[in-house]
Amino acid sequence: MKRREIKSAQQGRLDSRQREILGLLLLALGVLTLLSLFNITPGTVSGWWAGFLRRLFGWGAYPVALALGAGGVILLTHNLQPGSRIGWKMVTGLELVFLASLALMHLLSPNPDPLQLARDGGGGGYVGWAIGSVLSQFLGLVTTFLILLATATAGLILAFDLSLSQIQQGLTSAWKAALSFYRRLRPPAVTKPQKSCPAPPKKPRETPPPPVISRAKQVSKGKKRTTARAKVKRDSRLPPLDILNSLSPQSFSDTDARYKARVIEETLTSFGVPAKVIEIRQGPVVTRFGVEPGYVERKDRDGRVRRRKVRVRRIQALVNDLALALSAAPIRIEAPVPGQPIVGIEVPNSTVSLVSLREVVESREFQRLKSKLKIALGADVSGQPVVADLALMPRLLIAGATGSG
């Protein structure tokens, strides 16, 4: 009997140690997955893992990372009471809610190509595309929406042991809270003053008229003065440019620009979008990186390898990931750059340089413009002076917002 008790105690210790080790591994995997999804730890393995989860689950990759971390925490705290542990009902219900949400996210996406959206890591990924496309193909779009909503509701009921009346009460209270919050944000309505019957006008008091002073008579009594306007000689020459302040030219760091170019290439490659930065134009506010899309090799049904050009919209879909990798927001993607076969990625500079009026007026562009109404507008994205002939413009619209550049 004593030997059996000793063996059972040793097995319990081993099981607890195994659970703790597995919990630590799951917690570390969840944290590393979350960091990889936010591109905080760039690398080959982490980039491949994040891309795999995005393509498989789409936007649901983030809940998967949280679920891994939560599983690790649960295993580390296995010494809790049995009644406080998560049962199979909650796990099954949450899985139903997760799968239904993936399919709904993929069906509600505005992308016209659902399969390409899954390849780009958007929507519900391949899982959401498979569930949504199969159901919508055999049952129709409306019936698919109803089935997915019913599945998500059943998952909530199973996971949290709720009833339909409790779910209805929760939705009603959430709707009322959102409506009251909207009413607080909305400005108060302006009420027009009500028209009242006018009171009978009072008779004005008769006041004696003020004495009229005839200025013409006073002038006529004096002597007439005749003054001739003197002709003033005006100087038609423009003032010298020395009256304008000259700013010292601000130097840009080539090392910083090359580093950002390498980060752009590595970020695009980690998401399966090969590209190369072939041009860097530094302006006063932003730096534009000219990106040339690469080629993707894929096998067809016959087993032949074919090279296809990367689509431009795949680069546009990664604008938030690029902003996170570059630690610069917001960035702008110009696809394509007019007159060039490249995609322009405009990244804000760490320091904004001023553009002086004297710098633009002394430029070759301003001096070459033969016009009496030439105007200096400023500098473009690449830092080149922008001048125009005001006589050729029927109207000039100047607009903008703070921080728009």
VOSEKE-718065 format. One record per residue (C-alpha): x, y, z; residue in one letter. Coordinates in pm, 1 decimal, m for minus. Example, Ala and Ser with C-alpha at 12.3 -4.5 7.8 and 13.67 -1.06 7.14 Angstrom:
1230.0,m450.0,780.0,A
1367.0,m106.0,714.0,S
//
This chain:
0.0,0.0,0.0,M
277.7,239.7,85.9,K
455.2,167.6,m245.6,R
136.6,245.0,m439.9,R
89.3,573.1,m249.5,E
451.8,672.6,m320.8,I
411.0,589.5,m693.0,K
85.9,788.0,m719.2,S
246.7,1086.8,m544.3,A
544.5,1073.0,m782.6,Q
310.4,1052.0,m1083.8,Q
114.3,1353.2,m953.1,G
438.3,1552.5,m921.3,R
541.4,1454.8,m1273.4,L
200.9,1551.6,m1410.3,D
214.6,1888.1,m1235.4,S
566.6,1953.3,m1365.5,R
466.6,1855.4,m1717.3,Q
169.5,2090.0,m1697.8,R
388.0,2374.8,m1575.8,E
641.4,2317.2,m1856.1,I
364.8,2296.2,m2117.1,L
202.1,2607.9,m1973.1,G
528.3,2803.2,m1993.4,L
580.3,2689.7,m2352.4,L
225.9,2787.8,m2453.7,L
255.6,3125.2,m2279.9,L
589.5,3196.9,m2449.3,A
449.0,3084.0,m2785.4,L
146.2,3311.5,m2742.7,G
361.8,3614.2,m2655.6,V
603.9,3550.5,m2944.3,L
312.2,3498.9,m3183.3,T
155.9,3827.6,m3077.9,L
488.2,4009.9,m3119.4,L
538.0,3850.5,m3462.3,S
189.9,3955.0,m3575.8,L
264.4,4314.3,m3480.1,F
608.8,4280.9,m3649.6,N
788.6,4382.7,m3330.5,I
1040.1,4097.9,m3361.5,T
1127.3,4085.3,m3734.2,P
1296.4,3767.4,m3845.0,G
1273.4,3479.1,m4090.3,T
1103.2,3229.0,m3858.2,V
874.6,3481.6,m3689.8,S
779.2,3632.2,m4026.3,G
697.3,3288.9,m4167.5,W
494.1,3197.8,m3858.1,W
298.2,3525.0,m3865.7,A
234.3,3491.0,m4239.1,G
115.8,3131.4,m4193.4,F
m131.8,3230.0,m3920.9,L
m257.2,3526.8,m4122.2,R
m315.0,3317.7,m4431.7,R
m482.7,3042.4,m4228.9,L
m703.6,3253.4,m3998.6,F
m683.0,3605.8,m4148.5,G
m774.3,3867.6,m3889.4,W
m848.1,3583.7,m3649.4,G
m475.0,3523.4,m3601.4,A
m470.5,3771.0,m3312.8,Y
m734.3,3580.0,m3107.1,P
m534.9,3261.8,m3174.3,V
m225.5,3421.3,m3017.4,A
m433.1,3532.3,m2718.0,L
m581.8,3182.2,m2687.2,A
m233.0,3027.1,m2678.1,L
m129.3,3262.7,m2399.5,G
m452.9,3200.9,m2208.9,A
m402.3,2824.0,m2236.6,G
m56.4,2861.3,m2089.6,G
m189.1,3067.4,m1798.3,V
m459.8,2806.1,m1730.5,I
m204.8,2523.8,m1722.7,L
20.6,2722.1,m1488.5,L
m270.0,2778.1,m1249.5,T
m392.1,2414.5,m1257.3,H
m390.4,2398.4,m876.6,N
m717.3,2589.4,m863.2,L
m1037.2,2422.1,m753.6,Q
m1197.4,2186.8,m1005.4,P
m1510.2,2399.3,m1026.1,G
m1313.4,2700.1,m1150.1,S
m1153.4,2523.4,m1445.8,R
m1269.8,2570.7,m1802.4,I
m1495.1,2286.2,m1917.1,G
m1556.2,2134.5,m2256.1,W
m1872.4,2340.3,m2303.2,K
m1684.8,2669.9,m2290.6,M
m1411.4,2542.8,m2523.8,V
m1663.7,2408.3,m2775.3,T
m1875.0,2724.2,m2760.2,G
m1578.3,2954.7,m2811.5,L
m1462.6,2744.6,m3107.9,E
m1808.2,2776.3,m3267.7,L
m1803.3,3153.8,m3216.6,V
m1450.0,3174.3,m3359.5,F
m1526.4,2973.1,m3674.7,L
m1852.3,3159.4,m3739.8,A
m1672.4,3492.6,m3693.0,S
m1403.1,3393.7,m3945.5,L
m1664.6,3311.0,m4207.8,A
m1861.3,3631.5,m4137.2,L
m1547.8,3847.9,m4158.6,M
m1461.6,3695.9,m4495.0,H
m1812.7,3737.2,m4635.4,L
m1842.0,4098.4,m4514.9,L
m1508.0,4201.8,m4667.2,S
m1542.0,4443.1,m4965.9,P
m1265.7,4264.2,m5160.1,N
m1409.5,4127.9,m5489.2,P
m1166.5,3830.7,m5488.0,D
m1221.8,3626.6,m5166.3,P
m943.6,3377.5,m5242.9,L
m688.1,3653.4,m5304.7,Q
m800.3,3815.8,m4978.7,L
m720.1,3492.3,m4795.3,A
m379.2,3473.9,m4965.7,R
m305.0,3829.4,m4853.7,D
m387.6,3738.7,m4492.3,G
m712.3,3936.5,m4470.9,G
m1069.1,3853.6,m4376.8,G
m1105.6,3510.9,m4220.1,G
m812.4,3351.6,m4403.2,G
m835.5,3016.9,m4574.5,Y
m1058.7,2882.0,m4295.0,V
m1311.0,3164.5,m4328.2,G
m1295.9,3144.1,m4707.3,W
m1359.5,2767.6,m4704.4,A
m1655.3,2786.2,m4465.5,I
m1813.8,3093.5,m4622.9,G
m1764.8,2989.3,m4985.4,S
m1897.2,2635.5,m4934.2,V
m2206.7,2747.7,m4743.4,L
m2284.1,3037.6,m4977.8,S
m2240.2,2817.0,m5285.4,Q
m2489.6,2553.4,m5168.6,F
m2725.8,2758.6,m4948.8,L
m2706.2,3114.7,m5079.0,G
m2570.5,3430.1,m4919.4,L
m2871.3,3522.1,m4701.6,V
m2915.4,3170.0,m4565.0,T
m2542.1,3151.9,m4494.5,T
m2555.9,3472.3,m4290.2,F
m2849.1,3339.2,m4086.2,L
m2676.5,3006.1,m4021.1,I
m2350.9,3174.1,m3914.5,L
m2532.9,3415.2,m3681.5,L
m2727.1,3124.8,m3529.8,A
m2403.1,2929.0,m3484.3,T
m2233.6,3222.2,m3309.9,A
m2536.8,3269.2,m3082.7,T
m2542.6,2897.9,m2996.3,A
m2171.3,2914.8,m2917.7,G
m2226.1,3204.7,m2677.0,L
m2510.3,3018.3,m2506.8,I
m2298.0,2703.3,m2472.0,L
m1980.5,2882.8,m2358.4,A
m2125.4,3119.3,m2098.7,F
m2441.1,2922.5,m2005.1,D
m2672.3,3201.0,m2118.3,L
m3030.5,3206.0,m2238.7,S
m3186.4,3388.2,m2531.6,L
m3358.3,3631.7,m2297.7,S
m3026.1,3721.0,m2132.6,Q
m2863.6,3776.1,m2472.4,I
m3157.7,3993.9,m2577.6,Q
m3130.5,4198.1,m2257.3,Q
m2756.6,4243.0,m2311.6,G
m2803.9,4358.8,m2670.8,L
m3082.6,4596.5,m2564.3,T
m2872.2,4751.6,m2288.0,S
m2574.4,4786.4,m2524.9,A
m2796.0,4955.7,m2784.7,W
m2934.9,5197.5,m2525.4,K
m2585.7,5280.9,m2400.5,A
m2462.4,5346.5,m2755.1,A
m2768.5,5560.1,m2829.1,L
m2722.7,5770.1,m2514.8,S
m2353.1,5815.2,m2594.3,F
m2442.2,5930.5,m2946.5,Y
m2692.5,6178.8,m2807.9,R
m2426.6,6323.6,m2580.2,R
m2189.7,6371.3,m2871.5,L
m2454.3,6525.9,m3098.4,R
m2482.4,6907.4,m3064.0,P
m2810.9,7038.4,m2919.7,P
m3077.1,7131.3,m3169.8,A
m3124.4,7501.2,m3234.7,V
m3485.3,7602.9,m3177.1,T
m3624.1,7895.6,m3366.3,K
m3773.7,8172.4,m3152.7,P
m4150.6,8175.7,m3156.1,Q
m4316.4,8468.6,m3319.8,K
m4518.1,8676.9,m3078.4,S
m4776.8,8938.3,m3154.8,C
m4604.1,9273.6,m3189.3,P
m4688.7,9532.3,m2928.3,A
m4849.4,9854.1,m3049.2,P
m4575.8,10101.6,m3141.0,P
m4523.4,10388.8,m2906.3,K
m4549.7,10735.0,m3039.0,K
m4200.1,10878.9,m3074.1,P
m4122.0,11197.2,m2896.7,R
m4084.0,11493.9,m3117.8,E
m3727.7,11620.5,m3096.8,T
m3617.0,11945.7,m3250.4,P
m3414.3,11896.2,m3568.6,P
m3038.9,11950.4,m3533.8,P
m2894.9,12266.5,m3683.3,P
m2779.7,12216.4,m4040.2,V
m2429.8,12339.1,m4102.9,I
m2371.8,12418.3,m4463.9,S
m2013.5,12329.0,m4546.7,R
m2051.6,12460.5,m4898.1,A
m2116.3,12806.9,m4770.1,K
m1812.6,12802.2,m4548.5,Q
m1598.5,12694.6,m4835.0,V
m1742.9,12953.0,m5063.1,S
m1663.1,13229.0,m4814.8,K
m1297.5,13141.4,m4811.0,G
m1053.8,13157.0,m5091.6,K
m1060.2,12887.0,m5350.9,K
m755.3,12667.0,m5340.4,R
m639.1,12489.6,m5648.4,T
m375.5,12222.4,m5597.0,T
m214.8,12032.0,m5879.9,A
m122.9,11666.3,m5824.3,R
248.3,11612.1,m5842.1,A
364.7,11328.1,m6056.9,K
554.9,11073.4,m5847.8,V
823.0,10872.6,m6016.4,K
784.6,10507.0,m5919.0,R
1062.4,10253.4,m5931.1,D
947.5,9956.9,m6143.3,S
1227.5,9730.4,m6030.1,R
1159.6,9450.6,m5782.3,L
1319.8,9468.8,m5438.5,P
1638.1,9266.1,m5392.6,P
1624.1,8913.7,m5254.1,L
1855.7,9012.7,m4970.3,D
1555.1,9131.1,m4770.0,I
1439.6,8767.7,m4740.7,L
1591.1,8538.9,m4483.1,N
1799.9,8251.4,m4611.7,S
1777.9,7918.9,m4430.7,L
2070.8,7686.6,m4400.7,S
2008.5,7369.0,m4603.5,P
1918.7,7076.6,m4382.3,Q
2119.4,6762.9,m4442.3,S
1944.3,6427.0,m4453.9,F
2092.1,6103.2,m4326.6,S
2159.6,5852.6,m4604.7,D
2205.7,5579.8,m4344.6,T
1855.5,5634.1,m4209.1,D
1706.5,5626.2,m4558.6,A
1888.8,5303.7,m4648.2,R
1778.4,5146.4,m4319.5,Y
1414.2,5231.5,m4390.8,K
1449.8,5093.6,m4743.1,A
1580.9,4765.3,m4602.7,R
1294.2,4751.2,m4349.6,V
1042.0,4802.3,m4631.8,I
1194.2,4519.6,m4836.8,E
1209.5,4280.3,m4538.5,E
851.6,4358.5,m4431.9,T
711.5,4302.3,m4779.8,L
910.9,3980.2,m4819.6,T
785.9,3845.4,m4484.8,S
428.0,3875.6,m4613.8,F
507.6,3694.8,m4937.9,G
541.3,4010.9,m5148.1,V
891.8,4027.0,m5299.0,P
990.5,4381.9,m5392.1,A
1300.2,4601.9,m5420.0,K
1355.7,4970.1,m5343.4,V
1518.4,5122.7,m5651.7,I
1468.1,5493.7,m5582.7,E
1478.2,5722.5,m5278.3,I
1361.7,6084.5,m5301.4,R
1392.7,6291.5,m4984.8,Q
1161.2,6589.9,m4952.6,G
1113.3,6850.8,m4681.0,P
829.9,6660.7,m4510.0,V
829.5,6303.5,m4642.9,V
1068.0,6063.2,m4813.3,T
933.9,5867.9,m5109.2,R
1071.4,5518.2,m5163.3,F
1025.6,5386.9,m5516.8,G
943.7,5016.0,m5486.5,V
960.1,4783.9,m5786.2,E
731.4,4478.9,m5742.5,P
904.5,4145.7,m5787.4,G
789.3,3810.5,m5919.1,Y
624.7,3516.4,m5743.3,V
697.1,3163.5,m5861.3,E
403.8,2922.6,m5848.0,R
338.6,2580.2,m5987.7,K
39.4,2519.0,m6209.5,D
m160.2,2198.9,m6234.7,R
91.9,2046.9,m6474.6,D
376.3,2106.5,m6229.9,G
536.7,2385.0,m6431.1,R
683.5,2679.5,m6245.3,V
548.7,3012.0,m6365.6,R
656.5,3358.7,m6265.0,R
389.3,3617.6,m6201.5,R
427.9,3984.0,m6124.1,K
321.4,4089.2,m5775.0,V
m6.6,4276.5,m5782.8,R
m4.5,4638.0,m5672.1,V
m305.3,4600.4,m5444.2,R
m114.0,4344.8,m5235.8,R
135.6,4618.8,m5149.6,I
m149.0,4861.3,m5076.5,Q
m305.9,4611.4,m4835.7,A
10.5,4614.3,m4619.0,L
7.8,4988.5,m4546.9,V
m63.1,4939.9,m4173.4,N
205.0,4670.9,m4137.6,D
459.9,4896.6,m4307.4,L
368.0,5185.4,m4077.1,A
416.0,4958.0,m3775.7,L
751.1,4826.8,m3899.8,A
881.1,5176.6,m3977.7,L
738.1,5327.0,m3655.0,S
597.4,5609.2,m3865.9,A
232.1,5692.6,m3911.8,A
62.6,5770.3,m4129.0,P
233.1,5657.4,m4446.9,I
91.4,5697.6,m4797.3,R
118.7,5459.8,m5092.3,I
100.4,5601.7,m5444.4,E
37.8,5315.6,m5683.1,A
173.6,5359.7,m5938.5,P
388.1,5674.1,m5954.2,V
276.4,5875.5,m6260.2,P
508.8,5809.8,m6552.0,G
715.3,5544.0,m6372.2,Q
666.5,5165.2,m6330.7,P
714.5,5179.7,m5953.1,I
503.2,5207.6,m5639.2,V
573.7,5512.2,m5422.3,G
575.2,5467.7,m5043.5,I
582.5,5807.5,m4871.2,E
722.6,5791.1,m4516.3,V
721.8,6100.9,m4288.6,P
1064.9,6235.0,m4199.5,N
1178.4,6237.8,m3839.5,S
1255.3,6609.7,m3871.5,T
1061.3,6845.2,m4097.2,V
1267.4,7102.6,m4287.4,S
1133.9,7445.8,m4375.3,L
1099.6,7568.4,m4732.7,V
1187.5,7937.3,m4756.9,S
1048.9,8176.3,m5014.6,L
1399.0,8290.8,m5107.2,R
1504.0,7933.5,m5184.3,E
1217.9,7889.0,m5431.7,V
1261.2,8232.5,m5592.2,V
1634.4,8175.4,m5645.8,E
1575.9,7833.8,m5804.6,S
1629.9,7765.9,m6175.6,R
1265.1,7676.2,m6223.4,E
1152.9,8018.6,m6106.3,F
1417.2,8204.2,m6308.7,Q
1339.6,8014.5,m6630.0,R
967.4,8089.5,m6610.9,L
900.1,8384.3,m6843.7,K
595.3,8551.3,m6694.5,S
507.1,8876.0,m6523.1,K
279.4,8695.3,m6276.6,L
490.7,8398.6,m6176.2,K
427.4,8264.1,m5827.6,I
635.3,8046.1,m5596.1,A
418.1,7771.6,m5445.5,L
675.5,7568.4,m5249.4,G
839.3,7228.3,m5292.3,A
699.3,6891.4,m5396.3,D
744.9,6550.9,m5233.1,V
1096.1,6506.5,m5374.2,S
1204.2,6857.7,m5267.9,G
1193.0,7015.5,m5615.8,Q
1066.2,7378.0,m5630.9,P
710.7,7423.0,m5760.3,V
635.8,7744.1,m5953.1,V
340.4,7845.8,m6168.9,A
213.2,8120.8,m6396.2,D
m75.0,8294.5,m6222.7,L
m199.5,8439.6,m6552.0,A
m271.4,8089.8,m6684.0,L
m479.6,7995.1,m6380.1,M
m848.3,8088.5,m6390.0,P
m864.4,8008.6,m6020.6,R
m624.4,7892.5,m5753.1,L
m750.8,7672.7,m5471.0,L
m534.9,7661.0,m5160.5,I
m654.5,7413.3,m4900.2,A
m515.2,7178.5,m4642.9,G
m521.5,7062.2,m4286.1,A
m281.1,7069.2,m3995.1,T
m18.4,6800.2,m4032.4,G
m114.0,6706.2,m4388.1,S
210.8,6838.6,m4532.2,G
//
